[in-house]
Amino acid sequence: MKKIIAFSDCDGTLLFDDYKFSDYTINTVKNIYENGSYLIPVTARTLKNLKNIAKQLKIDELGGIIAGNNGAQIFDFKTGKYILNKTVDKNIINEVFDLYYTEADEEKECKVNFASEEIVYSFGESENTKKWAEIMEQQFKVISKSNEIVEDIVSISIITKKGTDLDTYLHHFNKIKSKYGNDYRIDNYHNRVISIAPKDIDKGYAVEIINKYLDNTGQYETYGFGDSYNDFPLIAAVDYGIAMENALDELKETAYDITEYPNYQDGVARYINDKIFKK
């Protein structure tokens, strides 16, 4: 049986819509590792949350590898050590805080969230942020001073007010891009959220780092499975980029192939068994 490294997104890809795995997928992952191959989750989720997801798949017991925060944190269960651990410098945390914080909520042009593995530090209350923090198994903490941020920060999100016009949003985006773009990755989401993350970090870079770590010079065929925008770098970095049946049309157009089944019908596991291992 051929040796592979299957890099897979989680939400909308490897995970079912109820955030669980079927016995079929769990058994497939076990077979992959017992064959001397790898299935490696690569996701925007925090590493803390991803560790618990990986435990559902027994990847911890199998001595596997996982990549959280879009590849900023890569962890090897076999050694119990980080392969990569990129965080945001304290100076930029203080600068962004001072740039946007005011005491009066009505005067805040933007709300800023500073995300660590354990805590989301925020300028103010937000039900959406609270809900996502709960899913990620993080605490949510409202702060009024930058020195209240005591953990390493993996990303900063600047969220403009609802109803902010495009010109005003672009003013904020271009200001951040100009100030920090040389040293950090600056992304735009939905013309409302500006993300600041460690430089060069994306799922494609995670593939590159893991291939080097495993000294993969061709002995493993690499596959990447994804469904959404942050999976484009993943699809581009592997030998065979596979879009999910439920993926964005744009991703399907660039992929090598498309799964026959969606995420909630074991799309990844079935593709590996039926088309790669041909069981």
Buried (B, 14 or more C-beta within 10 A) or exposed (E): EEEBBBBBBBBBBBBBEEEEBEEEBBBBBBBBBEEEBBBBBBBBBBBBBBBEBBEBBBBBEBEBBBBBBBBBBBBBBEEEEEBBBBBBEEEBBEBBBEBBBEEEEEEBBBBBBBBBBBBBBBBEEBEEBBEBBEEBBBEBBEBEEBEEBEEBBBBBBBBBEEEBEEEBBEBBBEEBBEBBEEEBBBBBEEEBBBBBBBEEBBBBBBBBBBBEEBEBEEEBBBBBBBBBEBBBBBBBBBEBBBBBBBBBEEBBEEBEEBBEBBBBBBBBBBBBBEBBBEE
